[in-house]
Amino acid sequence: MTSSTSLDRNPRVRITDVEVLSSAWYVLRRTTFDYRHRDGRWTTEQRETYDRGNGATVLLYDRAGGTVLLTRQFRYPVYVNDHPDGMFLETAAGLLDADDAETAIRREAEEETGVRIGELEHVFDVYTSPGSVTERLHCYAAPYDPAARGAGGGLAEEGEDIEVVELPFAKALAMIETGEITDAKTILLLQWAALRGPFRPTT
């Protein structure tokens, strides 16, 4: 399991069986549990959960220049679900693996965008697909210096082919409305930046 916390925290849930269905890439489990409804009835339920570990993401911004730094890469799951070409525009992100969230996002940001993060702000943690995926995503924001960027692009040995995309912040926000940005974590961080973050109104 992603978490080492025991699963007896909710007296309305009694887990009776856990079966591993697949572990070829990450781990897909089918769990059987008894659940007590609000009216007192107990029923037996089954759920499948996909455990790929927890992740982290970061919105890189240049307040003075009014820009944000995003990535574009091919995402097969969105390609098979009606995304036009699968070339997905999003904030830099990655799995924690064995690292803590801050260490992981510093690593991922440098690999993907060429930015070595200094100051780092934790914004919030979210579950982006709580009906089936266990992943908790740690969301950060950090300033970047356009003159100090490296190449980025991801790790070729891991099959990554990542384009670094610098956008005016106003354009990135508008791309949510046009459907050019449809990634949940990116939308959340862009809206945070507009409302409470580096691009919030000053008057």
N, CA and C of each residue as an Amber inpcrd file, in Angstrom:
protein
   609
   0.8430000  -1.1990000   0.0000000   0.0000000   0.0000000   0.0000000
   0.8760000   1.2460000   0.0000000   0.3500000   2.3540000  -0.4960000
   1.0940000   3.5990000  -0.4850000   1.3870000   4.0490000   0.9340000
   0.3860000   3.9590000   1.8160000   0.5340000   4.4140000   3.1930000
   0.7750000   3.2310000   4.1130000   1.5700000   3.4710000   5.1550000
   1.8050000   2.4270000   6.1450000   0.7710000   2.4800000   7.2640000
  -0.1550000   3.4410000   7.2100000  -1.1710000   3.5940000   8.2410000
  -2.1510000   2.4200000   8.1870000  -2.5300000   1.8830000   9.3420000
  -3.4560000   0.7550000   9.3790000  -4.8410000   1.1830000   8.9080000
  -5.5900000   0.2280000   8.3830000  -6.9010000   0.5260000   7.8120000
  -8.0190000   0.1430000   8.7730000  -7.8810000   0.5370000  10.0390000
  -8.9450000   0.3200000  11.0110000  -9.3910000   1.6450000  11.6380000
  -9.1850000   2.7370000  10.9140000  -9.4870000   4.0610000  11.4600000
 -10.9650000   4.4190000  11.3730000 -11.7060000   3.7080000  10.5260000
 -13.1240000   4.0040000  10.3450000 -13.9390000   2.7910000  10.7950000
 -14.6910000   2.8940000  11.8920000 -15.4520000   1.7440000  12.4000000
 -16.5620000   1.2900000  11.4600000 -16.8890000   2.0850000  10.4520000
 -17.9230000   1.7090000   9.4840000 -17.3670000   0.8500000   8.3510000
 -16.0410000   0.6280000   8.3580000 -15.4000000  -0.1310000   7.2840000
 -14.6420000  -1.3130000   7.8730000 -14.9440000  -2.5270000   7.3930000
 -14.2410000  -3.7300000   7.8290000 -13.7170000  -4.4500000   6.5920000
 -12.4160000  -4.3890000   6.3700000 -11.8160000  -5.0210000   5.1950000
 -11.7000000  -6.5200000   5.4420000 -12.1940000  -7.2990000   4.4780000
 -12.2020000  -8.7570000   4.6340000 -11.2570000  -9.4730000   3.6760000
 -10.9110000  -8.8360000   2.5410000 -10.0260000  -9.5140000   1.5950000
  -9.3750000  -8.4910000   0.6700000  -8.1050000  -8.7080000   0.3590000
  -7.3840000  -7.8720000  -0.5990000  -6.6800000  -8.8000000  -1.5800000
  -6.9560000  -8.6060000  -2.8740000  -6.3800000  -9.4430000  -3.9280000
  -5.5830000  -8.5700000  -4.8920000  -4.3590000  -8.9540000  -5.1740000
  -3.5430000  -8.2390000  -6.1630000  -3.9070000  -8.7580000  -7.5490000
  -4.4070000  -7.8570000  -8.4000000  -4.8060000  -8.2300000  -9.7540000
  -3.6730000  -8.0610000 -10.7520000  -2.8230000  -7.0700000 -10.5070000
  -1.7150000  -6.8110000 -11.4220000  -0.6320000  -6.0370000 -10.6950000
   0.6130000  -6.3500000 -11.0310000   1.7360000  -5.5730000 -10.5010000
   2.8110000  -5.4190000 -11.5620000   2.3860000  -5.3970000 -12.8260000
   3.3390000  -5.3190000 -13.9320000   4.0100000  -3.9540000 -14.0070000
   3.2580000  -2.8980000 -13.7050000   3.8140000  -1.5410000 -13.7420000
   3.7350000  -0.9560000 -12.3450000   2.4820000  -0.6580000 -11.8960000
   2.2280000  -0.3700000 -10.5020000   1.2920000  -1.4500000  -9.9850000
   0.5620000  -1.2130000  -8.9090000  -0.1900000  -2.2950000  -8.2780000
  -1.6960000  -2.0250000  -8.3310000  -2.4030000  -2.9740000  -8.9230000
  -3.8640000  -2.9170000  -8.9790000  -4.4170000  -3.9620000  -8.0140000
  -5.2280000  -3.5050000  -7.0530000  -5.7970000  -4.3960000  -6.0490000
  -7.3220000  -4.3820000  -6.1170000  -7.9210000  -5.5360000  -5.7900000
  -9.3670000  -5.6020000  -5.5880000  -9.6020000  -5.9050000  -4.1130000
 -10.3150000  -5.0040000  -3.4490000 -10.5600000  -5.1370000  -2.0130000
 -12.0380000  -5.3950000  -1.7510000 -12.2940000  -6.3740000  -0.8780000
 -13.6490000  -6.6480000  -0.4200000 -13.7680000  -6.1450000   1.0130000
 -14.8460000  -5.3980000   1.2860000 -15.0270000  -4.8710000   2.6420000
 -16.5070000  -4.7680000   2.9780000 -16.7870000  -4.8450000   4.2660000
 -18.1430000  -4.6110000   4.7630000 -18.2610000  -3.1360000   5.1210000
 -19.4040000  -2.5460000   4.7540000 -19.5910000  -1.1100000   4.9730000
 -20.9450000  -0.8600000   5.6500000 -20.9040000  -0.0980000   6.7520000
 -22.1320000   0.2590000   7.4620000 -22.6430000   1.5960000   6.9730000
 -23.8380000   1.5950000   6.4150000 -24.4390000   2.8140000   5.8910000
 -24.9660000   3.6970000   7.0190000 -25.3570000   4.8990000   6.6840000
 -25.8320000   5.8390000   7.6950000 -27.1000000   5.3610000   8.3920000
 -27.8770000   4.5040000   7.7030000 -29.1030000   3.9820000   8.3350000
 -28.8380000   2.7220000   9.1480000 -27.5620000   2.3240000   9.2910000
 -27.1970000   1.1760000  10.1050000 -27.0320000  -0.1240000   9.3480000
 -27.4510000  -0.1680000   8.0890000 -27.3280000  -1.3950000   7.2930000
 -25.8580000  -1.6920000   6.9790000 -25.5160000  -2.9780000   6.9740000
 -24.1950000  -3.4150000   6.5150000 -24.3350000  -4.0420000   5.1400000
 -23.4430000  -3.6760000   4.2330000 -23.3930000  -4.3150000   2.9210000
 -21.9540000  -4.7090000   2.6190000 -21.8020000  -5.6760000   1.7300000
 -20.4720000  -6.0880000   1.2870000 -20.1730000  -5.4060000  -0.0420000
 -19.0510000  -4.7060000  -0.1070000 -18.6720000  -3.9380000  -1.2900000
 -17.3210000  -4.4200000  -1.8230000 -17.0850000  -4.1490000  -3.0970000
 -15.7750000  -4.3950000  -3.6940000 -15.3240000  -3.1460000  -4.4480000
 -14.0430000  -2.8240000  -4.3310000 -13.4560000  -1.7060000  -5.0640000
 -12.0920000  -2.1140000  -5.5970000 -11.7680000  -1.5920000  -6.7660000
 -10.4240000  -1.7660000  -7.3070000  -9.6640000  -0.4610000  -7.1430000
  -8.4280000  -0.5450000  -6.6540000  -7.6070000   0.6430000  -6.4630000
  -6.2720000   0.4680000  -7.1720000  -5.8440000   1.5260000  -7.8190000
  -4.5680000   1.5280000  -8.5230000  -3.5740000   2.3240000  -7.6870000
  -2.5080000   1.6550000  -7.2580000  -1.5250000   2.2670000  -6.3630000
  -0.2260000   2.4800000  -7.1340000   0.0560000   3.7340000  -7.4370000
   1.2920000   4.0640000  -8.1520000   2.2390000   4.8970000  -7.2860000
   1.9210000   4.9890000  -5.9900000   2.7070000   5.8260000  -5.1040000
   2.2070000   7.2520000  -5.1260000   2.7380000   8.0820000  -4.2540000
   2.3680000   9.4900000  -4.2050000   3.2800000  10.3140000  -5.1000000
   2.8480000  11.5250000  -5.4110000   3.6080000  12.3630000  -6.3330000
   3.7220000  13.8000000  -5.8610000   4.4250000  14.5870000  -6.6480000
   4.5740000  16.0210000  -6.3600000   4.6090000  16.7810000  -7.6760000
   4.1610000  18.0300000  -7.6160000   4.1640000  18.8920000  -8.7890000
   4.5060000  20.3080000  -8.3570000   4.9530000  21.1390000  -9.3090000
   5.3320000  22.5070000  -8.9630000   4.9550000  23.4600000 -10.0970000
   4.3770000  24.5990000  -9.7180000   4.1570000  25.6880000 -10.6640000
   5.3670000  26.6090000 -10.5900000   6.1270000  26.6710000 -11.6610000
   7.2950000  27.5520000 -11.7480000   6.8460000  28.8790000 -12.3560000
   7.1990000  29.9760000 -11.6950000   6.7140000  31.2820000 -12.1570000
   7.8230000  32.3260000 -12.0890000   7.7180000  33.2860000 -12.9860000
   8.5740000  34.4720000 -12.9690000   7.6490000  35.6670000 -12.7960000
   7.5590000  36.1800000 -11.5740000   6.6310000  37.2670000 -11.2890000
   6.9850000  38.5150000 -12.0880000   8.2480000  38.8520000 -12.1490000
   8.6630000  40.0700000 -12.8590000   8.3370000  39.9840000 -14.3460000
   8.5790000  38.8380000 -14.9280000   8.3160000  38.6790000 -16.3570000
   6.8910000  38.3020000 -16.6730000   6.1200000  37.9430000 -15.6350000
   4.7200000  37.5950000 -15.8390000   4.5190000  36.2770000 -16.5470000
   5.4200000  35.3070000 -16.3270000   5.3490000  34.0520000 -17.0540000
   5.3150000  32.8510000 -16.1050000   4.9040000  31.7300000 -16.6540000
   4.9850000  30.4390000 -15.9680000   5.6780000  29.4540000 -16.8940000
   6.2550000  28.4330000 -16.2850000   7.0040000  27.4320000 -17.0360000
   6.2850000  26.0950000 -16.9070000   5.8060000  25.5740000 -18.0360000
   5.0870000  24.3070000 -18.0640000   5.8510000  23.2950000 -18.9250000
   5.3210000  22.0870000 -18.9870000   5.9150000  21.0570000 -19.8310000
   4.8540000  20.5110000 -20.7760000   5.3270000  19.9620000 -21.8980000
   4.4210000  19.2880000 -22.8330000   5.0280000  17.9370000 -23.1780000
   4.2410000  16.8730000 -23.0020000   4.7170000  15.5490000 -23.3500000
   3.5330000  14.6680000 -23.7290000   3.8360000  13.5500000 -24.3990000
   2.7860000  12.6440000 -24.8270000   2.2910000  11.8230000 -23.6440000
   0.9720000  11.8470000 -23.4390000   0.3370000  11.0850000 -22.3640000
  -0.6650000  10.1170000 -23.0050000  -0.3030000   8.8450000 -23.0420000
  -1.1510000   7.8610000 -23.7150000  -2.5610000   7.7530000 -23.1200000
  -2.7220000   7.7450000 -21.7740000  -4.0860000   7.6100000 -21.2370000
  -5.0450000   8.7050000 -21.7040000  -4.5730000   9.9450000 -21.8460000
  -5.4860000  10.9920000 -22.3200000  -5.7060000  10.8780000 -23.8240000
  -4.7120000  10.3440000 -24.5350000  -4.8280000  10.1520000 -25.9840000
  -5.9640000   9.1910000 -26.3180000  -6.1040000   8.1200000 -25.5150000
  -7.1660000   7.1490000 -25.7850000  -8.5130000   7.6090000 -25.2490000
  -8.5450000   8.7630000 -24.5720000  -9.8110000   9.2900000 -24.0590000
 -10.1050000  10.6720000 -24.6300000  -9.9540000  10.7650000 -25.9530000
 -10.4130000  11.9130000 -26.7410000  -9.5420000  13.1580000 -26.7160000
  -8.3640000  13.1360000 -26.0730000  -7.4700000  14.2860000 -26.2310000
  -6.9970000  14.2990000 -27.6830000  -6.9490000  15.4630000 -28.3350000
  -6.6750000  15.5070000 -29.7790000  -5.4160000  14.7600000 -30.2240000
  -4.2890000  15.0100000 -29.5560000  -3.0460000  14.3620000 -29.9910000
  -2.2400000  13.7500000 -28.8480000  -2.7520000  13.8570000 -27.6260000
  -2.0520000  13.2920000 -26.4820000  -0.8870000  14.1160000 -25.9770000
  -0.5860000  15.2410000 -26.6440000   0.5100000  16.1020000 -26.2120000
  -0.0270000  17.0280000 -25.1280000   0.2850000  16.6840000 -23.8910000
  -0.3880000  17.2390000 -22.7190000   0.4350000  18.3400000 -22.0870000
  -0.1950000  19.4940000 -21.8600000   0.4620000  20.6530000 -21.2650000
   0.1730000  20.6640000 -19.7700000   1.2420000  20.6880000 -18.9460000
   1.0520000  20.5410000 -17.5060000   2.2490000  21.0830000 -16.7350000
   2.0770000  21.1920000 -15.4280000   3.1870000  21.5590000 -14.5530000
   4.1480000  20.3770000 -14.4350000   5.4090000  20.6730000 -14.1580000
   6.3970000  19.6220000 -13.9230000   5.9540000  18.7770000 -12.7390000
   6.1170000  17.4630000 -12.8510000   5.6180000  16.5740000 -11.8060000
   6.3170000  15.2240000 -11.8870000   6.1920000  14.4580000 -10.8120000
   6.7410000  13.1120000 -10.8110000   6.3920000  12.3930000  -9.5270000
   6.6690000  11.1100000  -9.5140000   6.4370000  10.3080000  -8.3210000
   7.5260000  10.5590000  -7.2920000   7.1700000  10.3490000  -6.0200000
   8.1450000  10.5620000  -4.9500000   9.2220000   9.4890000  -4.9480000
   8.8640000   8.2920000  -5.3540000   9.7590000   7.1390000  -5.2260000
  10.1580000   7.0140000  -3.7530000  11.4390000   7.0080000  -3.4290000
  11.8530000   6.8450000  -2.0300000  12.1310000   8.1760000  -1.3450000
  11.8900000   9.2920000  -2.0470000  12.2150000  10.6110000  -1.5050000
  11.0260000  11.2420000  -0.7970000  11.3110000  12.2750000   0.0110000
  10.2350000  13.1130000   0.5190000   9.7650000  14.0260000  -0.6090000
   8.6170000  14.6650000  -0.4170000   7.9930000  15.4260000  -1.5060000
   8.8660000  16.5690000  -2.0070000   9.4970000  17.3220000  -1.0990000
  10.3180000  18.4570000  -1.5200000  11.5250000  17.9960000  -2.3280000
  12.1780000  16.9500000  -1.8630000  13.3340000  16.4340000  -2.5980000
  12.9100000  15.9400000  -3.9690000  11.7820000  15.2530000  -4.0210000
  11.3090000  14.6950000  -5.2900000  10.9840000  15.7900000  -6.2970000
  10.3050000  16.8580000  -5.8750000   9.9100000  17.8670000  -6.8570000
  11.1030000  18.7030000  -7.3000000  12.0940000  18.8780000  -6.4420000
  13.3140000  19.5570000  -6.8790000  14.0040000  18.7290000  -7.9730000
  14.0520000  17.4250000  -7.7660000  14.6400000  16.5240000  -8.7560000
  13.8710000  16.5740000 -10.0710000  12.5570000  16.4330000  -9.9890000
  11.7360000  16.3830000 -11.1920000  11.7690000  17.7050000 -11.9620000
  11.7290000  18.8230000 -11.2440000  11.7530000  20.1240000 -11.9060000
  13.0430000  20.3170000 -12.6950000  14.1620000  19.9080000 -12.1080000
  15.4380000  20.0690000 -12.8030000  15.5260000  19.1480000 -14.0140000
  15.0680000  17.9050000 -13.8500000  15.1150000  16.9680000 -14.9720000
  14.2140000  17.4170000 -16.1180000  13.0230000  17.8990000 -15.7900000
  12.0360000  18.1970000 -16.8160000  12.1900000  19.5810000 -17.4220000
  12.5250000  20.5880000 -16.5910000  12.5440000  21.9740000 -17.0820000
  13.9190000  22.6170000 -17.0710000  14.8850000  21.9910000 -16.4240000
  16.2080000  22.5950000 -16.3270000  16.3180000  23.6400000 -15.2350000
  15.2950000  23.7590000 -14.3850000  15.2950000  24.7550000 -13.3200000
  15.7520000  24.1050000 -12.0190000  16.7560000  24.6930000 -11.4020000
  17.1760000  24.2670000 -10.0700000  16.4590000  25.1600000  -9.0640000
  15.5100000  24.5800000  -8.3490000  14.6460000  25.3510000  -7.4640000
  15.4040000  25.8070000  -6.2240000  15.1800000  27.0820000  -5.8620000
  15.6790000  27.6080000  -4.5950000  14.5410000  27.6440000  -3.6010000
  13.9010000  28.8060000  -3.4920000  12.7380000  28.9600000  -2.6230000
  11.5910000  28.0840000  -3.1210000  10.9330000  27.3830000  -2.1940000
   9.8530000  26.4650000  -2.5550000   8.7080000  26.6410000  -1.5650000
   7.5080000  26.8370000  -2.0920000   6.3230000  27.0340000  -1.2440000
   5.3600000  25.8700000  -1.4040000   4.9880000  25.2490000  -0.2850000
   3.9580000  24.2070000  -0.3270000   2.5930000  24.8880000  -0.3960000
   1.7840000  24.4960000  -1.3750000   0.4890000  25.1450000  -1.5950000
  -0.6510000  24.3110000  -1.0130000  -0.7580000  23.0490000  -1.4200000
  -1.7780000  22.1460000  -0.8930000  -1.4750000  20.7330000  -1.3620000
  -2.1820000  19.7640000  -0.7790000  -2.1340000  18.3700000  -1.2180000
  -3.5200000  17.9960000  -1.7240000  -3.5820000  17.2050000  -2.8050000
  -4.8760000  16.8230000  -3.3690000  -4.8660000  15.3520000  -3.7790000
  -6.0650000  14.7580000  -3.7740000  -6.3060000  13.4640000  -4.4010000
  -7.0380000  13.7640000  -5.7060000  -6.4420000  13.4310000  -6.8340000
  -7.0190000  13.8640000  -8.1010000  -8.0160000  12.8770000  -8.6910000
  -7.9860000  11.6250000  -8.2550000  -8.9370000  10.6360000  -8.7730000
  -9.3240000   9.6670000  -7.6520000 -10.0510000  10.1640000  -6.6470000
 -10.2800000   9.3730000  -5.4300000 -11.1810000   8.1600000  -5.6170000
 -11.8290000   8.0440000  -6.7630000 -12.6790000   6.8830000  -6.9880000
 -11.9090000   5.6220000  -7.3180000 -10.6390000   5.7630000  -7.7430000
  -9.9170000   4.5620000  -8.1660000  -8.4120000   4.6110000  -7.9470000
  -7.8160000   5.7910000  -7.8720000  -6.3620000   5.9040000  -7.7730000
  -5.9910000   6.4130000  -6.3820000  -5.0270000   5.7510000  -5.7390000
  -4.6730000   6.0930000  -4.3620000  -3.7800000   7.3220000  -4.2550000
  -3.1970000   7.7750000  -5.3380000  -2.1640000   8.8160000  -5.3070000
  -2.6130000  10.1050000  -4.6150000  -1.7530000  10.5850000  -3.7070000
  -1.8940000  11.9270000  -3.1320000  -0.8040000  12.7870000  -3.7430000
  -1.2050000  13.9490000  -4.2420000  -0.2800000  14.8140000  -4.9630000
   0.0690000  16.0310000  -4.1180000   1.3540000  16.2230000  -3.8470000
   1.8420000  17.3700000  -3.0950000   2.1300000  18.5010000  -4.0870000
   1.4510000  19.6270000  -3.9090000   1.5150000  20.7190000  -4.8820000
   2.3230000  21.8910000  -4.3330000   3.2720000  22.3650000  -5.1420000
   4.1880000  23.4310000  -4.7470000   4.1910000  24.5420000  -5.7910000
   4.7820000  25.6600000  -5.4000000   5.0600000  26.7600000  -6.3260000
   6.4600000  27.2750000  -6.0220000   7.1310000  27.7440000  -7.0600000
   8.4990000  28.2360000  -6.8750000   8.8460000  29.2320000  -7.9820000
   9.5910000  30.2840000  -7.6400000  10.0580000  31.2170000  -8.6670000
  11.2030000  30.6050000  -9.4640000  11.3360000  31.0570000 -10.6970000
  12.4780000  30.6380000 -11.5030000  13.0820000  31.8580000 -12.1860000
  14.3510000  31.7410000 -12.5130000  15.0760000  32.7990000 -13.2150000
  15.2350000  32.3620000 -14.6700000  14.5860000  33.0470000 -15.6240000
  14.6820000  32.6300000 -17.0250000  16.1220000  32.5570000 -17.5410000
  16.9940000  33.3860000 -16.9700000  18.3810000  33.4090000 -17.4500000
  19.2070000  32.2510000 -16.9000000  18.6740000  31.5400000 -15.9090000
  19.4570000  30.4890000 -15.2480000  18.9230000  29.0930000 -15.5470000
  18.0620000  28.9750000 -16.5370000  17.4870000  27.6780000 -16.8690000
  18.4830000  26.7890000 -17.6000000  18.4240000  25.4980000 -17.2700000
  19.1660000  24.5170000 -18.0460000  18.3100000  23.9820000 -19.1690000
  18.7360000  22.8640000 -19.7530000  18.0490000  22.3290000 -20.9270000
  16.7370000  21.6350000 -20.5770000  16.7210000  20.8720000 -19.4990000
  15.5200000  20.1050000 -19.1680000  15.2700000  19.0230000 -20.2110000
  14.0060000  18.6610000 -20.3740000  13.6470000  17.6760000 -21.3850000
  13.4040000  16.2840000 -20.8660000  13.7020000  16.0390000 -19.5800000
  13.4870000  14.7140000 -19.0200000  14.6630000  13.7900000 -19.2390000
  14.4930000  12.5470000 -18.8170000  15.5540000  11.5480000 -18.9080000
  15.3040000  10.6510000 -20.1080000  16.2230000  10.7080000 -21.0740000
  16.0700000   9.9130000 -22.2930000  16.0520000   8.4210000 -21.9870000
  16.8290000   8.0090000 -20.9780000  16.8840000   6.5840000 -20.6520000
  15.5760000   6.0600000 -20.0710000  14.7040000   6.9740000 -19.6410000
  13.3850000   6.5750000 -19.1450000  12.2950000   6.8110000 -20.1960000
  12.7270000   7.1010000 -21.4310000  11.7830000   7.3040000 -22.5160000
  11.1040000   8.6540000 -22.5080000  11.6290000   9.6040000 -21.7270000
  10.9940000  10.9180000 -21.6370000  11.4240000  11.8200000 -22.8030000
  10.4800000  12.5330000 -23.3310000  10.7160000  13.4890000 -24.4100000
   9.8510000  14.7070000 -24.1110000  10.3680000  15.5850000 -23.2580000
   9.5700000  16.6620000 -22.6740000   9.9680000  18.0110000 -23.2650000
   8.9730000  18.7260000 -23.7530000   9.1750000  20.0930000 -24.2530000
   8.8970000  21.0760000 -23.1210000   9.7860000  22.0300000 -22.9330000
   9.6010000  23.0650000 -21.9260000   8.8760000  24.2440000 -22.5850000
   7.7800000  24.6800000 -21.9740000   6.9270000  25.7120000 -22.5650000
   6.8070000  26.8850000 -21.5970000   7.3090000  28.0510000 -22.0120000
   7.1690000  29.2700000 -21.2140000   6.0100000  30.0800000 -21.7690000
   5.0770000  30.4420000 -20.8820000   3.8720000  31.1460000 -21.3090000
   3.6260000  32.3750000 -20.4510000   3.0920000  33.4530000 -21.0430000
   2.5810000  34.5330000 -20.2070000   1.4860000  33.9760000 -19.2950000
   1.4970000  34.4060000 -18.0520000   0.5260000  33.8590000 -17.0990000
  -0.9050000  34.0740000 -17.5720000  -1.2030000  35.2440000 -18.1180000
  -2.5610000  35.5300000 -18.5870000  -2.9710000  34.5680000 -19.6970000
  -2.0360000  34.2160000 -20.5560000  -2.3510000  33.2720000 -21.6280000
  -2.6040000  31.8810000 -21.0660000  -1.7960000  31.4640000 -20.0850000
  -1.9970000  30.1470000 -19.4740000  -3.3890000  30.0530000 -18.8440000
  -3.8080000  31.1220000 -18.1520000  -5.1530000  31.1310000 -17.5720000
  -6.2220000  31.0220000 -18.6600000  -6.0340000  31.7490000 -19.7390000
  -7.0030000  31.7210000 -20.8370000  -7.0780000  30.3450000 -21.4820000
  -5.9740000  29.6110000 -21.4600000  -5.9470000  28.2810000 -22.0720000
  -6.7680000  27.2710000 -21.2880000  -7.1010000  27.5850000 -20.0450000
  -8.0460000  26.7480000 -19.3050000  -9.4240000  26.8890000 -19.9420000
  -9.8050000  28.1130000 -20.2490000 -11.1180000  28.3750000 -20.8470000
 -11.2390000  27.7870000 -22.2380000 -10.1550000  27.8100000 -23.0050000
 -10.2100000  27.2930000 -24.3760000 -10.0670000  25.7820000 -24.4480000
  -9.7120000  25.1550000 -23.3290000  -9.5250000  23.7140000 -23.3320000
  -8.1460000  23.2720000 -23.7460000  -7.2190000  24.2140000 -23.9060000
  -5.8500000  23.8430000 -24.2650000  -5.0730000  23.3250000 -23.0560000
  -5.4830000  23.7350000 -21.8650000  -4.9570000  23.1630000 -20.6260000
  -6.1110000  22.4620000 -19.9340000  -6.0010000  21.1400000 -19.8040000
  -7.0730000  20.3530000 -19.1980000  -6.5560000  19.4820000 -18.0490000
  -5.3280000  19.6980000 -17.6400000  -4.7390000  18.9240000 -16.5560000
  -5.1790000  19.4920000 -15.2100000  -5.7040000  18.6240000 -14.3380000
  -6.3020000  19.0920000 -13.0860000  -5.3020000  19.8070000 -12.1930000
  -4.1310000  19.2290000 -11.9890000  -3.1600000  19.8430000 -11.0740000
  -2.7080000  21.2050000 -11.5950000  -2.5670000  21.3140000 -12.8940000
  -2.1300000  22.5780000 -13.4950000  -3.2040000  23.6470000 -13.3540000
  -4.4470000  23.2730000 -13.5830000  -5.5570000  24.2170000 -13.4270000
  -5.6370000  24.7040000 -11.9870000  -5.5330000  23.7820000 -11.0410000
  -5.6000000  24.1650000  -9.6280000  -4.4890000  25.1510000  -9.2720000
  -3.2800000  24.8830000  -9.7130000  -2.1570000  25.7570000  -9.3560000
  -2.2350000  27.1020000 -10.0750000  -2.6770000  27.1200000 -11.3130000
  -2.8260000  28.3910000 -12.0200000  -3.8980000  29.2620000 -11.3540000
  -4.9960000  28.6390000 -10.9610000  -6.0520000  29.4160000 -10.3100000
  -5.6070000  29.8950000  -8.9290000  -4.8480000  29.0660000  -8.2120000
  -4.2840000  29.5120000  -6.9330000  -3.3740000  30.7170000  -7.1630000
  -2.5370000  30.6550000  -8.2010000  -1.6110000  31.7530000  -8.4760000
  -2.3560000  33.0440000  -8.7770000  -3.5120000  32.9320000  -9.4220000
  -4.3060000  34.1130000  -9.7560000  -5.0350000  34.6770000  -8.5550000
  -5.4780000  33.8070000  -7.6630000  -6.3050000  34.2490000  -6.5420000
  -5.5080000  34.5970000  -5.2920000  -4.4860000  33.7710000  -5.0020000
  -3.7720000  33.9480000  -3.7310000  -2.2580000  33.9040000  -3.8740000
  -1.7780000  33.5800000  -5.0390000  -0.3540000  33.3770000  -5.2480000
   0.3410000  34.5820000  -5.8600000   1.3750000  34.3360000  -6.6520000
   2.2280000  35.4340000  -7.1360000   1.5550000  36.3980000  -8.1000000
   0.4490000  36.0100000  -8.7130000  -0.2130000  36.8900000  -9.6770000
  -1.5650000  37.3890000  -9.1640000  -1.7780000  37.3390000  -7.8690000
  -3.0300000  37.8340000  -7.2950000  -3.0930000  39.3580000  -7.4340000
  -4.2920000  39.8880000  -7.5200000  -4.4400000  41.3470000  -7.6360000
  -3.8440000  42.0400000  -6.4170000  -3.2060000  43.1480000  -6.6240000
  -2.5560000  43.8810000  -5.5320000  -3.4390000  45.0110000  -5.0080000
  -4.5450000  45.2860000  -5.6620000  -5.4480000  46.3550000  -5.1990000
  -6.8390000  45.8150000  -4.9660000
